[in-house]
Amino acid sequence: FQKQVCNDIGRRLTVLEDAWAQGKLSAPVRKRMSLLVQELQQQHWDAADEIHRSLMVDHVNEVSQWMVGVKRLIAETRDLPTGETDGSADAEPAPQQEEP
């Protein structure tokens, strides 16, 4: 089960990464995703979840394909023992940091 969850999260984050790289995401979505990544890196799960929810409400058409992966990433990393999160939040969302 866990491997399937990770694969699903990975697939959805790849969709996000491709949309980001191809310039398909609006500036407000890119800005909020950058903030969400920062919150994940600082292990501020509630703040990351709040940003996720605001994106779903305000930009549902733009984020619906991949936001479930972000939601699951937040939920899964929140549940990890503290020592295991020291690099996991950095590993997946790194491409989102490429803002001009």
Buried (B, 14 or more C-beta within 10 A) or exposed (E): EEEEBBEEBEEBBBEBBEBBEEEEBEEEBBEBBBBBBBBBBEBBBEBBBEBBEBBBEEBEEBBEEBBBBBBBBBBBBBEEEEEEBEEBBEEBBEBBEEEE
